Amino acid sequence: MAGLCGVLVLIIGLSTVFFAVSYSPNFNWAENWISDLAGIYVSPMFPSRPDVSTPTTAIILNTGLLLSGIFSFVFAVGLWKSMKIPSGRIGSLIIIIASIALFNIGLFPEPTGIPHVIASLSYFILAPIGILYIGAALMDSGHKPLGYSMLILGIIGIIFGGPFVFFGAIPELISIISVSIFLLIIGIRMYRQAPKPIM
C-alpha cells in the first residue's frame, strides 16, 4: 500500500503540474515558478514575473499538491517502517517532514507569502537530503548500484531544488523529476517486497 502511494505521488504531482500549465498559455518555464500558477507573491526579494494564474490553475495545482503531500506522507511512513538500517530510518524521517512541507505548499499557496516560501524551500531541500540518506542505507546493505543511483538523484535534487528561486520553473521541474524517479524505484521495490523490510 505505502509503495503504491509513492507511485501515486509521481503520477498526481507531475500530471497536475502539466495540467495546470496547459490552462495557462502565458506561463513561461524560464520566467515563472510553478507556484505562480496559484498566484503571485510580490516582494522586493523576488523578481517581478507575469501573473499567469487563474482560478482553474490555482485549484488544479493546489489540489495536486495537497494530495501529493498526503500520499507522500503515507509512503514515507511505510518506508520508515520497512527500514532497519539507521541511515535509512533517518532518511525516511526526513522524507516524512518533507511530505508535510509538500502538503503545506498547497495549503499555503504563493500569495500567502512567507509561509509558502518556507514550505517550498523546506521541501526542495529536505526531500533530496532524505534521498541521500536512503542511498547511503542501500549502499550499507550491499545494494551499491541502486545506492549510487539514489545518491545521484539526491545530489541533482539539491543542486536544482535549492537555488530554484533564482532561475524559474525549469530547475524546480528537474528537482521534482529526480524525486519522482526515487519515488518510482523505491515505491515499486516496497510494493514487491511487502511486508518484508526493503533493507
Contacts in CASP RR format, 6 or more apart in sequence:
PFRMAT RR
TARGET T0000
AUTHOR 0000-0000-0000
METHOD contacts of the structure
MODEL  1
MAGLCGVLVLIIGLSTVFFAVSYSPNFNWAENWISDLAGIYVSPMFPSRP
DVSTPTTAIILNTGLLLSGIFSFVFAVGLWKSMKIPSGRIGSLIIIIASI
ALFNIGLFPEPTGIPHVIASLSYFILAPIGILYIGAALMDSGHKPLGYSM
LILGIIGIIFGGPFVFFGAIPELISIISVSIFLLIIGIRMYRQAPKPIM
1 74 0 8 1.000
1 194 0 8 1.000
2 74 0 8 1.000
2 75 0 8 1.000
2 77 0 8 1.000
2 78 0 8 1.000
2 79 0 8 1.000
2 81 0 8 1.000
2 82 0 8 1.000
2 187 0 8 1.000
2 190 0 8 1.000
2 194 0 8 1.000
3 75 0 8 1.000
3 78 0 8 1.000
3 79 0 8 1.000
3 186 0 8 1.000
3 187 0 8 1.000
3 188 0 8 1.000
3 190 0 8 1.000
3 191 0 8 1.000
3 194 0 8 1.000
4 187 0 8 1.000
4 191 0 8 1.000
5 71 0 8 1.000
5 72 0 8 1.000
5 74 0 8 1.000
5 75 0 8 1.000
6 71 0 8 1.000
6 72 0 8 1.000
6 74 0 8 1.000
6 75 0 8 1.000
6 183 0 8 1.000
6 184 0 8 1.000
6 186 0 8 1.000
6 187 0 8 1.000
7 183 0 8 1.000
7 184 0 8 1.000
7 187 0 8 1.000
7 188 0 8 1.000
7 191 0 8 1.000
8 71 0 8 1.000
9 68 0 8 1.000
9 69 0 8 1.000
9 71 0 8 1.000
9 72 0 8 1.000
9 75 0 8 1.000
9 180 0 8 1.000
9 183 0 8 1.000
10 180 0 8 1.000
10 183 0 8 1.000
10 184 0 8 1.000
12 64 0 8 1.000
12 67 0 8 1.000
12 68 0 8 1.000
12 71 0 8 1.000
13 64 0 8 1.000
13 65 0 8 1.000
13 67 0 8 1.000
13 68 0 8 1.000
13 176 0 8 1.000
13 180 0 8 1.000
14 176 0 8 1.000
14 177 0 8 1.000
14 180 0 8 1.000
16 60 0 8 1.000
16 61 0 8 1.000
16 63 0 8 1.000
16 64 0 8 1.000
16 65 0 8 1.000
16 67 0 8 1.000
16 68 0 8 1.000
17 34 0 8 1.000
17 37 0 8 1.000
17 61 0 8 1.000
17 173 0 8 1.000
17 176 0 8 1.000
19 60 0 8 1.000
20 37 0 8 1.000
20 56 0 8 1.000
20 57 0 8 1.000
20 60 0 8 1.000
20 61 0 8 1.000
21 27 0 8 1.000
21 37 0 8 1.000
21 57 0 8 1.000
23 54 0 8 1.000
23 56 0 8 1.000
23 57 0 8 1.000
23 60 0 8 1.000
24 37 0 8 1.000
24 52 0 8 1.000
24 53 0 8 1.000
24 54 0 8 1.000
24 57 0 8 1.000
26 50 0 8 1.000
26 52 0 8 1.000
27 36 0 8 1.000
27 37 0 8 1.000
27 52 0 8 1.000
27 169 0 8 1.000
28 50 0 8 1.000
28 52 0 8 1.000
28 169 0 8 1.000
29 168 0 8 1.000
29 169 0 8 1.000
29 170 0 8 1.000
29 173 0 8 1.000
30 168 0 8 1.000
30 169 0 8 1.000
30 170 0 8 1.000
31 49 0 8 1.000
31 50 0 8 1.000
31 168 0 8 1.000
32 49 0 8 1.000
32 50 0 8 1.000
32 52 0 8 1.000
32 168 0 8 1.000
32 169 0 8 1.000
33 49 0 8 1.000
33 110 0 8 1.000
33 164 0 8 1.000
33 165 0 8 1.000
33 168 0 8 1.000
33 169 0 8 1.000
33 172 0 8 1.000
34 61 0 8 1.000
34 169 0 8 1.000
34 172 0 8 1.000
34 173 0 8 1.000
35 61 0 8 1.000
35 105 0 8 1.000
35 109 0 8 1.000
35 110 0 8 1.000
35 116 0 8 1.000
35 120 0 8 1.000
36 49 0 8 1.000
36 51 0 8 1.000
36 52 0 8 1.000
36 53 0 8 1.000
36 110 0 8 1.000
36 169 0 8 1.000
37 52 0 8 1.000
37 53 0 8 1.000
37 57 0 8 1.000
37 58 0 8 1.000
37 60 0 8 1.000
37 61 0 8 1.000
38 53 0 8 1.000
38 57 0 8 1.000
38 58 0 8 1.000
38 61 0 8 1.000
38 62 0 8 1.000
38 106 0 8 1.000
38 109 0 8 1.000
38 110 0 8 1.000
38 111 0 8 1.000
39 51 0 8 1.000
39 53 0 8 1.000
39 58 0 8 1.000
39 109 0 8 1.000
39 110 0 8 1.000
39 111 0 8 1.000
40 49 0 8 1.000
40 51 0 8 1.000
40 53 0 8 1.000
40 110 0 8 1.000
40 111 0 8 1.000
41 110 0 8 1.000
41 111 0 8 1.000
41 112 0 8 1.000
41 113 0 8 1.000
41 116 0 8 1.000
41 117 0 8 1.000
42 48 0 8 1.000
43 113 0 8 1.000
46 165 0 8 1.000
58 109 0 8 1.000
61 106 0 8 1.000
61 109 0 8 1.000
62 106 0 8 1.000
62 107 0 8 1.000
62 109 0 8 1.000
64 106 0 8 1.000
65 102 0 8 1.000
65 103 0 8 1.000
65 105 0 8 1.000
65 106 0 8 1.000
66 103 0 8 1.000
66 106 0 8 1.000
66 107 0 8 1.000
68 102 0 8 1.000
68 103 0 8 1.000
69 99 0 8 1.000
69 100 0 8 1.000
69 102 0 8 1.000
69 103 0 8 1.000
70 103 0 8 1.000
72 95 0 8 1.000
72 98 0 8 1.000
72 99 0 8 1.000
72 102 0 8 1.000
72 103 0 8 1.000
72 183 0 8 1.000
73 96 0 8 1.000
73 99 0 8 1.000
73 100 0 8 1.000
73 103 0 8 1.000
75 95 0 8 1.000
75 99 0 8 1.000
75 183 0 8 1.000
75 187 0 8 1.000
75 190 0 8 1.000
76 92 0 8 1.000
76 95 0 8 1.000
76 96 0 8 1.000
76 98 0 8 1.000
76 99 0 8 1.000
77 92 0 8 1.000
77 96 0 8 1.000
78 92 0 8 1.000
78 190 0 8 1.000
79 92 0 8 1.000
79 95 0 8 1.000
79 134 0 8 1.000
79 186 0 8 1.000
79 190 0 8 1.000
79 198 0 8 1.000
80 89 0 8 1.000
80 92 0 8 1.000
80 93 0 8 1.000
80 96 0 8 1.000
82 190 0 8 1.000
82 193 0 8 1.000
82 194 0 8 1.000
82 196 0 8 1.000
82 197 0 8 1.000
82 198 0 8 1.000
82 199 0 8 1.000
83 89 0 8 1.000
83 92 0 8 1.000
83 137 0 8 1.000
83 197 0 8 1.000
83 198 0 8 1.000
83 199 0 8 1.000
84 197 0 8 1.000
84 199 0 8 1.000
85 137 0 8 1.000
85 140 0 8 1.000
85 141 0 8 1.000
85 199 0 8 1.000
87 133 0 8 1.000
87 134 0 8 1.000
87 135 0 8 1.000
87 136 0 8 1.000
87 137 0 8 1.000
87 140 0 8 1.000
88 133 0 8 1.000
88 134 0 8 1.000
88 136 0 8 1.000
88 137 0 8 1.000
88 199 0 8 1.000
90 130 0 8 1.000
90 133 0 8 1.000
91 129 0 8 1.000
91 130 0 8 1.000
91 131 0 8 1.000
91 132 0 8 1.000
91 133 0 8 1.000
91 134 0 8 1.000
91 137 0 8 1.000
92 130 0 8 1.000
92 133 0 8 1.000
92 134 0 8 1.000
94 126 0 8 1.000
94 127 0 8 1.000
94 129 0 8 1.000
94 130 0 8 1.000
94 133 0 8 1.000
95 126 0 8 1.000
95 127 0 8 1.000
95 130 0 8 1.000
95 131 0 8 1.000
95 134 0 8 1.000
97 122 0 8 1.000
97 126 0 8 1.000
98 122 0 8 1.000
98 123 0 8 1.000
98 126 0 8 1.000
98 127 0 8 1.000
98 130 0 8 1.000
101 119 0 8 1.000
101 120 0 8 1.000
101 122 0 8 1.000
101 123 0 8 1.000
101 126 0 8 1.000
102 119 0 8 1.000
102 123 0 8 1.000
102 127 0 8 1.000
104 115 0 8 1.000
104 119 0 8 1.000
104 122 0 8 1.000
105 116 0 8 1.000
105 119 0 8 1.000
105 120 0 8 1.000
105 123 0 8 1.000
106 119 0 8 1.000
107 119 0 8 1.000
108 115 0 8 1.000
108 116 0 8 1.000
108 119 0 8 1.000
109 116 0 8 1.000
110 116 0 8 1.000
117 165 0 8 1.000
121 162 0 8 1.000
121 165 0 8 1.000
124 157 0 8 1.000
124 161 0 8 1.000
124 162 0 8 1.000
124 164 0 8 1.000
124 172 0 8 1.000
124 175 0 8 1.000
125 158 0 8 1.000
125 161 0 8 1.000
125 162 0 8 1.000
127 157 0 8 1.000
127 179 0 8 1.000
128 153 0 8 1.000
128 154 0 8 1.000
128 155 0 8 1.000
128 156 0 8 1.000
128 157 0 8 1.000
128 158 0 8 1.000
128 161 0 8 1.000
128 175 0 8 1.000
128 178 0 8 1.000
128 179 0 8 1.000
129 154 0 8 1.000
129 158 0 8 1.000
130 154 0 8 1.000
131 150 0 8 1.000
131 153 0 8 1.000
131 154 0 8 1.000
131 157 0 8 1.000
131 178 0 8 1.000
131 179 0 8 1.000
131 182 0 8 1.000
132 150 0 8 1.000
132 151 0 8 1.000
132 154 0 8 1.000
132 155 0 8 1.000
132 158 0 8 1.000
134 147 0 8 1.000
134 150 0 8 1.000
134 182 0 8 1.000
134 186 0 8 1.000
135 146 0 8 1.000
135 147 0 8 1.000
135 148 0 8 1.000
135 150 0 8 1.000
135 151 0 8 1.000
136 147 0 8 1.000
136 151 0 8 1.000
137 199 0 8 1.000
138 144 0 8 1.000
138 146 0 8 1.000
138 147 0 8 1.000
138 150 0 8 1.000
138 199 0 8 1.000
139 147 0 8 1.000
139 148 0 8 1.000
139 151 0 8 1.000
141 199 0 8 1.000
143 199 0 8 1.000
146 185 0 8 1.000
149 185 0 8 1.000
150 182 0 8 1.000
150 185 0 8 1.000
150 186 0 8 1.000
153 178 0 8 1.000
153 179 0 8 1.000
153 181 0 8 1.000
153 182 0 8 1.000
154 178 0 8 1.000
154 182 0 8 1.000
156 174 0 8 1.000
156 175 0 8 1.000
156 178 0 8 1.000
157 174 0 8 1.000
157 175 0 8 1.000
157 178 0 8 1.000
157 179 0 8 1.000
160 171 0 8 1.000
160 172 0 8 1.000
160 174 0 8 1.000
160 175 0 8 1.000
160 178 0 8 1.000
161 171 0 8 1.000
161 172 0 8 1.000
161 174 0 8 1.000
161 175 0 8 1.000
162 171 0 8 1.000
162 175 0 8 1.000
163 171 0 8 1.000
164 171 0 8 1.000
164 172 0 8 1.000
164 175 0 8 1.000
186 198 0 8 1.000
189 198 0 8 1.000
190 198 0 8 1.000
END
